[in-house]
Amino acid sequence: MPALSRTRPLVLMICAALMLGACVPVRAPDTGEETPVPAVGQVGDAAPVSWAQLTGRPAPPAGIRVPYGPDPLQFGELRLPEGEGRHPLAVVIHGGCWRAEYDLEHIAHLAEGLAQAGVATWAVEYRRVGDPGGGWPGTFADVIRAVEHVPALAQIYPLDPQRVALVGHSAGAHLALWLAGRHNLPDGHALRAARPLPVRGVVSLAGITDLPSYADGERGCNAAVALLMGGSAAELPDRYAAASPASLLPLRVPQHLLHGDADPIVPLAQSEAFAAASAAQGDHASIEVVEDAGHFDLVAPFSPAWSRVEAAVLSLLSVN
């Protein structure tokens, strides 16, 4: 019996039991079997579910936990590759609809996979919707603080602060692209970067690139945008303009956008439109459409999509 037929009932049972908006199977390239992976559904409609619970694949060992601020959620997990010398660094920002229910556990496989490929990873946690201080502007201030902590990390750990890339998934890709563009915020804006940490570029995985257009929905991550921003785009146009990567072009750093054509959570059009607008403004922006890939395939080193994700990160950091 084909692998899909064997696993589909399990996928459907999990979706029904948890009332998630969608569940996406991730196919493992070594065995051909499919593993059901959660997709964040209607906001507030399900208790948090761990990657390990749904996939049978426990998260890899945690990295070195390092605080970047006083709040309990202001920390990151640092993973160092083997070998001597100073390592290039990927600052990894997890998704989960900016919601407190979803933490950095599900990005741990990606962080560990990159570390095994020779790239140190700084997977950052941050305050999210539902956390005290989360949402606008606290969520944005936290990821700024996490990235600006890289030079301090490089004073203690063997990191190369001249070879840093931003890697984000879904809502985390929104934040990664936003970090690269915040130098274009108006003068005097509290979140503007006068001298941001130089980065080699951004890898956006199934990224939410345009908040006003993505917020046009009543379920899941779509509905979470208004919670993140404290209201709708019609009510808060200036805030949305300051928070949406599409409004902050050109970024002036390379952007690699990878997106599955079977993604039911973030439409492919989010990446396509952003890449086109970025290139039109003179940025180096490329998009890779990953055939038959869903939302979570891009953060699973055991999926066929992984080689393309790894290659995108390594190309920015000049890792052979």
C-alpha positions, 0 to 999 in steps of 0.5 A: 500500500502506498505510504500516503494511503497508510498515513492519511487516516492518521493525518485526518484523525489528528486534524479532527481531534485537534480542530486544526485548520490544515495538516500537511504531510512531510515526506522523508526522502530516505524511506519514502514514508510520510509523517503528519506535521501540524499546520496552525489552524484557527486562532485559539481553536486548539491546545499547543501540540509539539512536533514530537507528538505529531511526528514521532521525531523528538526535537534534537538536543537543545542548544546553549541557552543564552539570554539576550534580555531580562524577560524569560522569553528573551533568549536564544539557543546557540548551536555550534558546528564541529571544527575550529575557527570562527563559524558563520552564523544563521539567526533563525526566527521561528514561526507559529502565527506570532502566537504564544502557543507556538515556540521555537521547538519546531524550528530545532530540527532546522537549526540542528541541520544547519549546524551539521552543515557547518553553520552556527545557529542562533534560534531566538525566542521572543514575546508573542501574542498572548505573552506580556509585552508581546505583539506590537511593538514588543515582538519586533523590539525583541527580534531587534534585540536578539540580532543586536546581541550577535556581537556579544555572542561573538566575544564568547563563542567562535562566531564570525560576526561578518558572516551572518544571515537571517533565516525565518519561517512563516511568521518568523520569515516576516520578522526576518525580512522586516529586520532587514528592512527596518533601516527604511523606517522614518527618521525618529521611529523607535524601531528604526536602525541607525546602524543595524548589524550587517547581514549577508542576506535573508532566507525566507521560508514560506514567508508572510511578506505583506501584512495587509493582504495576508490579514484578509482572512478570518482563520489561522494566521490570517486572523492573528495579524490583527492580534499582532498589530492591535487592530486592522490595517484600515484602523492602523495604516501607519503601523502596518506600513512600518511592520510589513516588509513589502512596505520597507523595500528595498532591503539592500541585501540579497533575499532567497525566498523558498515556498512550497506550491502545496502550502495551505497556510501562506499563499505562494503569492506572498513570496512571488509578489514580494520577490517581484517588487524587491527585484523591481526596486533593484534588490537581488531577490530570487524565488524558488518554488518547491514542488509538492512541498507544504508549509512545514517541509521547508523546516524539516531536514528529513524532507526532500525540500531540505537540500534547497533550503540548506543550499540557500543558506550556505550560498549567502554565507559562502560555506563550501 
